[in-house]
């Protein structure tokens, strides 16, 4: 059960960010250009930072 919670805590932020982006796009708060820019930032900056953070916190 502890392993499941560890994996969930690593994966959940990614899904929450994706869900937030989906909802903002659906409500037309984001244009297509903003959507593309945020996708590039998420993939090229935020996701590697999240992965590094989770890897470096392992005992």
Phi, psi and omega in degrees: 000325180295323179294320179298317180293326178293316178294318180298320180292337177276326186270328185302316179300325179295315180292325178293320177296317179296319179295320177297315178298319177299315182293318179295321178292321181294326180274005181060032174275341179241136174278171178296322179295318178294323178298315179295318180295316179294326177297316179296318179295317181297313184286319187272339184238301190290317181295316175297324177296318178296316179297315179298318180298316180291324179289318183288340178274357178286134179286000000 
